[in-house]
Amino acid sequence: MLAGKKILLAVSGSIAAYKAALIVRILMKGQAEVRVIMTENAKKFVTPTTLSTLSKQPVYTSFYKNDSEEWHNHVALGIWADVLIIAPASAHTLSKMAQGICDNFLLSVFLSARCPVYFAPAMDLDMLAHPATQKNINLLVSRGNHLIASDVGDLASGLNGKGRMAAPETIIKILEAHFKIGAFYNKKVLITSGPTYEALDSVRFIGNHSSGKMGYALALLFAKKGAQVVFISGPVKNYPIHPNIKVIKVTSADEMMEVCKNQYVDIDFAVFAAAVADYKPSKTFDKKHKKDGTPLNITLIENPDIAREIGKLKTEKQLHIGFALETNDGEVSAKLKIKRKNFDLIVLNSLKDPGVNFGGDTNKITIFDPFDKEISFELKHKKEVAQDIVKIIESYA
């Protein structure tokens, strides 16, 4: 699983730094290519010579090679790596990572790395539990970095609790899972999400209550499975953050249609989860339209059917998944949409079901395919619903 993978191991100043030697040894045994970065403080716990001998490569400890003015190219190193793992990650290093401070070689590589980043905190239990440390960890995770949670056990302080760096074997298993080739690894997934707002004037609009939470959960799950996600969303409160997700914000159905057409290049999977407004005003006022005591008559015209139009471009190598939110005759409507919009699968949810509503955290779905196969699920949190949907998609891929 790790053979030929380019692993960049960054070691910061913690007593757990000695475990880096075992990490390197296991990686090399798995035929990975390993490069090691160390901070000056890390050298107090394990020598560069040890890690260089094990990795069969020079260890990077500063910006310059020996005492010369020749410098190590941190940008090239960050581009070279398939994954960067910071283990151990001390409280000091975590703080600088979160704040974007760049005063050593490890941090310069972290800030310029294009690959996924994993970090394994190692410190005393009270340091780990401190609100400042937890804030830094949460901030790093929110930016798409991957936390390898600390273990519980005996600590250097003599205390016992959570703070030990995860065991090298655990870290290796996480890396192996990262590189596991699945149906979505390195595939390109287009997801539409959220509502669209159709302007009446410069202030008012026609819209709906879609929160985009379902699309959000799907985007993160696809990204974690190694897919490259193009996330096209109408106005929502939160957008997914992950190195594998490209977020494109739109407002109207026309804007979403245009972006979908432009981004529909080499797409492997398209998931149409957006609640696109069916209609838009035929005329839009340039300024706020003030009431004048007379009725305001608004003519509505149909918006483009994005899923149907993009469905006309679909080839046999691509998979399209649609969503249908219905209040009545849900099954009949969903099956008609499969044919009309060239879907391979459609996810049906009904506002009649308890726990299903715009903006909520739960959903209850039934998935149909063109061959009348039907799979129903119980009410679940949308994160779990996303897992069910992706699992079904994978079985059809």
Protein Blocks (a to p, Z undefined) as FASTA:
>chain_A
ZZopacdddddddfklmmmmmmmmmmmmnopacdddddfklmmmocfklmmmmnopacdf
bfbehjbfbdcdfklmmmmpmbdcdddddfklmmmmmnopafbfklmmmmmpcbdcdddd
dddfklmmpmklmmmmmmmmmnopacddddddddfkopacehiacdfklmmmmmmmmmpc
cfknopacdddedjddddfblmbccddfbeolmmmmmmmmmmmnopacdddddddfbdcd
dfkbccdddfblmlmmmmmmmmmgoiabdcdfbccdfbdcfbdcfbdcddehiacddddd
ddddfklmmmmmpcfkbccddddddfbhklmmmmmmmmmnopabdcdddfkbghiaghia
bdcdddddfkopacddddddfklmmmmmmmmmmmmZZ
